[in-house]
Amino acid sequence: MNVKKQFRDGLITNNPVLVQLLGMCSTMAITTTLFNGIGMGISVIIILTCSNIVISLVRKLIPDQIRIACYIVIVAGFVTIVDLLLQAYLPSLSESLGVFIPLIVVNCIILARAEAFASKNSVAASALDGIFQGLGYTVVLIVMCIVRELLGNGTFGGGLLGPDGAGIRILPEGTGALMLILPVGGFLTLGCLIALMQYLLRRHEEKKEAEKK
Amino acid sequence: MSFTGLVSISLGAILIQNFIFSQFLGICPFMGVSKKMDTALGMGIAVTFVMGIASVFCWLVNRFLLVPLGLGYMQTVAYILVIASLVQFVEMFLKKSIPSLYQALGIYLPLITTNCAVLGVVLLNTQNNYNFLESVVYGVTGGLGFLVAIVLFASVRERLELTGDPPRSFEGFPIALISAGLLALAFMGFSGLKVF
């Protein structure tokens, strides 16, 4: 087991959103305020870690043909728990994330990690994989939120900081490009982020090659 | 329920609140299967079909099973089970009776289970308290919206392959996302559309 490698995989070299291109629906849909991004990220970390642990525990008991259905039921169980907890303790978050909390069931990240990692590895490694992959997803969400909120609305930390939780105003009112808060902004911001990631990974590769020579 | 109400639900689902471009449901298959026109068309038809019948069955399950038993909190689990078994049934049915269509859809059929547009539409039906007819109309027209979006996007991408020469870092996925963004911008024009 290689904790350091798993950490780097989850956050950078094999980032679930930017490199594996999974879970894009929620990434683009809910990243309009920082509060949403952090809430969604933490929910996914919890669900991904728990489902990875359980799937890794029962991986030898499940017949191969129906494994996907079993994974979905296990994930759906955890999603329901998180959904109900949010409704009870954080109703404002639950309201602003809306249908995207129950939709974590079909978030490709969770099924992909179950299939590609938890069904083949030990419990401890799977738990770590869940935490790190979830963290990778959360970091992308937070970056998207900060960019879209700052450029689109001119504020920082909406839903969390500032008066009435409206966020701290950084750019003067009326200068924001409202487009970035709208659905279009989700596509554009994510496209640019993935391009940036491809650029950085390529530069890294080239540097390594140069060092070898 | 009046006829005009149904028309406004349909127009809303296809144009104004398009599942892809304004609600971000079903992005994964939308990006994954839109490289070629014919596969995009097949996927769109399959999704429309499954969304329609999933709306029917999930409405029945909710109305006659979950609500009377007070099991509303189990709705996510129940719906995903209904959808998974429906997709399985559709697959078996098509294999036996319409093999040509089955061959055309290929691996896309099982993938529909994890399409968030399908689970999304049934959850939204419940959330909006739609009656039976409204649910079915919303399901089918939501699927049609997906079909319109994926076909439009596939034709854009086919052109992009031929003529596009983006900067190296934007090659592949990022440029596709940005063109999808521009399409979404175009679809925003429909948001001013008032029905009746």
Interface residues (C-beta under 8 A of the other chain):
Chain A: L21 L22 M24 C25 S26 M28 A29 I68 A69 I72 V73 A76 G77 V79 T80 D83 L84 G98 V99 P102 L103 V105 V106 N107 C108 L111 M179 L182 P183 V184 G185 G186 F187 L188 L190 G191 C192 I194 A195 L196 Q198 Y199 R202
Chain B: F21 S22 Q23 F24 L25 G26 I27 C28 M31 Y73 M74 Q75 T76 V77 I80 L81 A84 T113 T114 N115 C116 L119 G120 L123 L124 Q127 P167 R168 S169 F170 E171 G172 F173 P174 I175 A176 L177 I178 A180 G181 L182 A184 L185 M188
